[in-house]
Amino acid sequence: MNTTDAAELFLTCLQISAPTFAWVLAGMLLSRLGWLTQSLNDRISRLSFKYGLPLMLFAGAAGVDYSILKSAGYLAAGVIATLAVVLLSWLYSGWRAHPLSERGIFVQGAFRSNLAIMGLALCISAYGETGAQLAALAVAIMTSLYNVLAVIVLNATLGGNSSVAAAFVGVLRNPLIIGIAAGATLALSGLPVPDIVEPASVWLSAFFLPLMLVCIGGAMKVQELRSSGPLAWESTLWRLAVAPALTVLLALALGVRDEPLGVLFLLVATPAAASGYIMVIAARGNGVLAANIVVLTTIFSALTLTLGFFLLSLLSLVGQLG
């Protein structure tokens, strides 16, 4: 590949990631101008989380050909890599002698990506409807895993009251999981999927994903970065570099290539999930540290995610874009 081709490929990758992060930046600007207040942000987020995103994921899951599950190595790679990141980041945190009360926050920041919103938006930007369908399965499985693992690591370090059983109940009541499960049930039932489902998925994605990305930007408090210590930066490095690299290497070892590999990378290379901050606050942990990890990973992921996807594209590992 010559320099011109490489430059064109990089621009293509930038066109995939730039719109997603532009919406986040727009949210930060609107918040700064006072046009997106915290109360308005919270109301929009709740509306989108309870209704918009579940409907969108329902439409995506209803259109999946579930016969591919038996060869869906990217799902296995995502689960195994997540468990590996939890174990390795825990051992690393112990080796670095991080305070026990902050170890769970560090580990959660390392493994928990914002796959349900930012990851999904990136997958649709890169692969269209195919990306939405591949991502829907991964979002269902990995969101469930993330919630259970977060309860385990935070309870182990903060002594929270939540149990693993409560985490499972929370997963079952999660609107995103309900939407995906309903869509999968319709697809597997043998009943005809209404013609409106596929275009509805496109319409909902075009409206609710940008809206949620704006809310993420509006909730960010960049001024708190002044108090960021080494632990927040180390967790950021794990979230944006170590976890995606480990996931990709494992996926390649399992024979995952093309669109499934691209979707998996885009899901796991996203910033730390804002829901992780909420869980830390609920457990009476260091909320400033958790918030700093979310902000740092969001800012720097615009660079790391674009460069990582460009490298995979340069090596012809992530299929046809667009």
NUNU-738041 format. One record per residue (C-alpha): y, z, x. Coordinates in steps of 0.02 Angstrom, whole numbers, plus 50000, padded with zeros to 5 digits. Layout:
# NUNU-738041
VEXMI  north     up   east
VEXMI      Y      Z      X
...
# end
This chain:
# NUNU-738041
VEXMI  north     up   east
VEXMI  50000  50000  50000
VEXMI  50169  49949  50073
VEXMI  50330  50050  50068
VEXMI  50397  49958  49915
VEXMI  50239  49990  49814
VEXMI  50240  50173  49864
VEXMI  50421  50191  49813
VEXMI  50386  50111  49643
VEXMI  50237  50227  49618
VEXMI  50345  50378  49660
VEXMI  50475  50323  49533
VEXMI  50338  50306  49403
VEXMI  50281  50484  49438
VEXMI  50461  50543  49431
VEXMI  50482  50459  49261
VEXMI  50333  50560  49200
VEXMI  50397  50729  49258
VEXMI  50586  50708  49244
VEXMI  50600  50705  49052
VEXMI  50501  50866  49036
VEXMI  50609  50961  49160
VEXMI  50768  50880  49091
VEXMI  50735  50964  48923
VEXMI  50715  51133  49012
VEXMI  50878  51103  49104
VEXMI  50962  51058  48940
VEXMI  50905  51224  48868
VEXMI  50977  51318  49016
VEXMI  51143  51226  48993
VEXMI  51150  51258  48805
VEXMI  51115  51442  48835
VEXMI  51249  51450  48968
VEXMI  51375  51372  48848
VEXMI  51327  51498  48714
VEXMI  51263  51366  48594
VEXMI  51083  51425  48605
VEXMI  51086  51612  48574
VEXMI  50936  51724  48606
VEXMI  50909  51755  48420
VEXMI  50915  51568  48380
VEXMI  50799  51532  48526
VEXMI  50674  51661  48462
VEXMI  50676  51589  48285
VEXMI  50650  51411  48345
VEXMI  50510  51465  48462
VEXMI  50419  51560  48324
VEXMI  50434  51411  48204
VEXMI  50368  51289  48334
VEXMI  50228  51404  48393
VEXMI  50166  51447  48219
VEXMI  50181  51276  48136
VEXMI  50239  51130  48244
VEXMI  50124  51145  48394
VEXMI  49969  51191  48293
VEXMI  49994  51037  48182
VEXMI  50018  50928  48335
VEXMI  49862  50997  48419
VEXMI  49764  50980  48256
VEXMI  49808  50794  48252
VEXMI  49759  50773  48435
VEXMI  49594  50867  48416
VEXMI  49548  50770  48258
VEXMI  49558  50607  48355
VEXMI  49443  50660  48499
VEXMI  49274  50579  48525
VEXMI  49172  50737  48555
VEXMI  49026  50641  48625
VEXMI  49121  50646  48790
VEXMI  49099  50835  48801
VEXMI  48931  50821  48886
VEXMI  49016  50731  49029
VEXMI  49181  50826  49024
VEXMI  49173  50891  49201
VEXMI  49361  50919  49203
VEXMI  49340  51062  49079
VEXMI  49208  51147  49187
VEXMI  49318  51121  49340
VEXMI  49466  51201  49251
VEXMI  49368  51355  49198
VEXMI  49281  51381  49366
VEXMI  49443  51354  49464
VEXMI  49536  51479  49354
VEXMI  49404  51612  49387
VEXMI  49410  51572  49573
VEXMI  49600  51588  49578
VEXMI  49591  51757  49491
VEXMI  49464  51823  49616
VEXMI  49547  51751  49771
VEXMI  49724  51802  49721
VEXMI  49661  51978  49684
VEXMI  49581  51989  49856
VEXMI  49738  51917  49937
VEXMI  49848  52042  49846
VEXMI  49739  52184  49908
VEXMI  49745  52116  50086
VEXMI  49936  52106  50074
VEXMI  49937  52287  50012
VEXMI  50039  52247  49857
VEXMI  50068  52401  49746
VEXMI  49927  52416  49620
VEXMI  50052  52421  49477
VEXMI  50112  52247  49527
VEXMI  49946  52170  49578
VEXMI  49901  52118  49401
VEXMI  50072  52037  49379
VEXMI  50047  51941  49541
VEXMI  49873  51882  49491
VEXMI  49927  51831  49317
VEXMI  50071  51731  49392
VEXMI  49947  51646  49509
VEXMI  49822  51585  49378
VEXMI  49915  51570  49213
VEXMI  50001  51403  49189
VEXMI  50111  51343  49046
VEXMI  49982  51215  48992
VEXMI  50007  51225  48804
VEXMI  50188  51166  48809
VEXMI  50243  51095  48977
VEXMI  50069  51037  49025
VEXMI  50040  50951  48859
VEXMI  50211  50866  48869
VEXMI  50171  50800  49043
VEXMI  49999  50736  48990
VEXMI  50074  50640  48844
VEXMI  50210  50571  48957
VEXMI  50080  50511  49083
VEXMI  49939  50449  48971
VEXMI  50002  50442  48792
VEXMI  49875  50476  48654
VEXMI  49732  50482  48779
VEXMI  49822  50620  48873
VEXMI  49851  50717  48711
VEXMI  49667  50709  48664
VEXMI  49602  50759  48836
VEXMI  49730  50898  48848
VEXMI  49691  50968  48675
VEXMI  49515  51018  48728
VEXMI  49575  51096  48891
VEXMI  49716  51189  48805
VEXMI  49594  51268  48681
VEXMI  49470  51324  48813
VEXMI  49590  51377  48950
VEXMI  49716  51464  48836
VEXMI  49575  51572  48772
VEXMI  49517  51609  48949
VEXMI  49695  51647  49007
VEXMI  49723  51776  48871
VEXMI  49561  51869  48907
VEXMI  49587  51868  49096
VEXMI  49767  51926  49077
VEXMI  49712  52077  48976
VEXMI  49580  52120  49107
VEXMI  49695  52110  49260
VEXMI  49842  52197  49176
VEXMI  49732  52337  49106
VEXMI  49654  52362  49277
VEXMI  49824  52384  49360
VEXMI  49941  52448  49224
VEXMI  49820  52547  49116
VEXMI  49870  52455  48958
VEXMI  49795  52494  48788
VEXMI  49734  52318  48750
VEXMI  49547  52289  48760
VEXMI  49449  52132  48797
VEXMI  49387  52137  48616
VEXMI  49568  52142  48557
VEXMI  49604  51993  48670
VEXMI  49463  51896  48587
VEXMI  49532  51939  48415
VEXMI  49704  51882  48475
VEXMI  49630  51718  48534
VEXMI  49549  51688  48364
VEXMI  49716  51722  48277
VEXMI  49817  51613  48397
VEXMI  49897  51472  48294
VEXMI  49866  51346  48435
VEXMI  49680  51387  48439
VEXMI  49670  51380  48249
VEXMI  49752  51208  48248
VEXMI  49634  51139  48380
VEXMI  49481  51216  48297
VEXMI  49529  51142  48129
VEXMI  49553  50970  48206
VEXMI  49387  50979  48298
VEXMI  49299  51035  48139
VEXMI  49368  50885  48044
VEXMI  49316  50765  48183
VEXMI  49139  50837  48192
VEXMI  49115  50849  48003
VEXMI  49084  50664  47981
VEXMI  49226  50652  47856
VEXMI  49348  50509  47884
VEXMI  49504  50558  47980
VEXMI  49657  50506  47877
VEXMI  49755  50361  47948
VEXMI  49912  50467  47950
VEXMI  49840  50588  48080
VEXMI  49867  50481  48235
VEXMI  50049  50431  48200
VEXMI  50084  50610  48143
VEXMI  50028  50671  48313
VEXMI  50155  50555  48395
VEXMI  50295  50609  48279
VEXMI  50260  50794  48300
VEXMI  50249  50777  48489
VEXMI  50415  50685  48495
VEXMI  50500  50825  48399
VEXMI  50419  50992  48438
VEXMI  50380  50974  48623
VEXMI  50561  50939  48674
VEXMI  50615  51080  48559
VEXMI  50498  51204  48643
VEXMI  50550  51145  48816
VEXMI  50732  51175  48771
VEXMI  50683  51351  48714
VEXMI  50597  51384  48881
VEXMI  50757  51335  48972
VEXMI  50862  51439  48854
VEXMI  50757  51594  48887
VEXMI  50769  51581  49076
VEXMI  50882  51708  49163
VEXMI  50923  51630  49331
VEXMI  51040  51773  49376
VEXMI  50891  51890  49393
VEXMI  50829  51790  49542
VEXMI  50942  51894  49653
VEXMI  50813  52033  49640
VEXMI  50664  51922  49684
VEXMI  50559  52000  49821
VEXMI  50420  51929  49930
VEXMI  50288  51963  49796
VEXMI  50374  51846  49671
VEXMI  50385  51709  49802
VEXMI  50203  51731  49851
VEXMI  50146  51721  49670
VEXMI  50252  51563  49652
VEXMI  50163  51486  49803
VEXMI  49994  51525  49725
VEXMI  50044  51456  49555
VEXMI  50119  51293  49618
VEXMI  50015  51254  49773
VEXMI  49856  51355  49794
VEXMI  49793  51350  49614
VEXMI  49822  51162  49587
VEXMI  49748  51118  49757
VEXMI  49593  51223  49728
VEXMI  49571  51150  49553
VEXMI  49586  50970  49614
VEXMI  49465  50997  49758
VEXMI  49338  51077  49642
VEXMI  49360  50938  49513
VEXMI  49334  50805  49647
VEXMI  49177  50894  49705
VEXMI  49113  50886  49525
VEXMI  49148  50699  49518
VEXMI  49304  50708  49407
VEXMI  49417  50557  49427
VEXMI  49548  50451  49336
VEXMI  49632  50515  49177
VEXMI  49531  50677  49162
VEXMI  49582  50726  49339
VEXMI  49763  50680  49306
VEXMI  49766  50782  49146
VEXMI  49685  50931  49231
VEXMI  49811  50927  49373
VEXMI  49961  50913  49256
VEXMI  49898  51062  49155
VEXMI  49865  51179  49302
VEXMI  50015  51128  49410
VEXMI  50142  51185  49280
VEXMI  50248  51343  49298
VEXMI  50191  51517  49251
VEXMI  50179  51541  49064
VEXMI  50319  51638  48979
VEXMI  50187  51726  48874
VEXMI  50132  51814  49033
VEXMI  50303  51898  49042
VEXMI  50284  51958  48862
VEXMI  50114  52035  48902
VEXMI  50185  52126  49054
VEXMI  50327  52199  48950
VEXMI  50203  52253  48816
VEXMI  50101  52343  48950
VEXMI  50260  52427  49016
VEXMI  50249  52337  49182
VEXMI  50382  52267  49298
VEXMI  50465  52144  49180
VEXMI  50593  52087  49309
VEXMI  50454  52035  49428
VEXMI  50362  51941  49290
VEXMI  50523  51854  49236
VEXMI  50564  51805  49415
VEXMI  50393  51724  49435
VEXMI  50421  51621  49277
VEXMI  50595  51565  49332
VEXMI  50546  51526  49513
VEXMI  50393  51427  49464
VEXMI  50489  51331  49332
VEXMI  50626  51281  49455
VEXMI  50513  51229  49599
VEXMI  50375  51149  49495
VEXMI  50490  51001  49463
VEXMI  50467  50959  49647
VEXMI  50288  51015  49680
VEXMI  50215  50939  49522
VEXMI  50299  50770  49549
VEXMI  50246  50762  49733
VEXMI  50069  50819  49693
VEXMI  50046  50690  49556
VEXMI  50120  50556  49669
VEXMI  49995  50598  49806
VEXMI  49848  50588  49684
VEXMI  49915  50424  49616
VEXMI  49938  50356  49793
VEXMI  49754  50394  49824
VEXMI  49707  50305  49660
VEXMI  49625  50463  49591
VEXMI  49715  50487  49425
VEXMI  49692  50322  49334
VEXMI  49816  50204  49254
VEXMI  49985  50282  49211
VEXMI  50091  50242  49060
# end
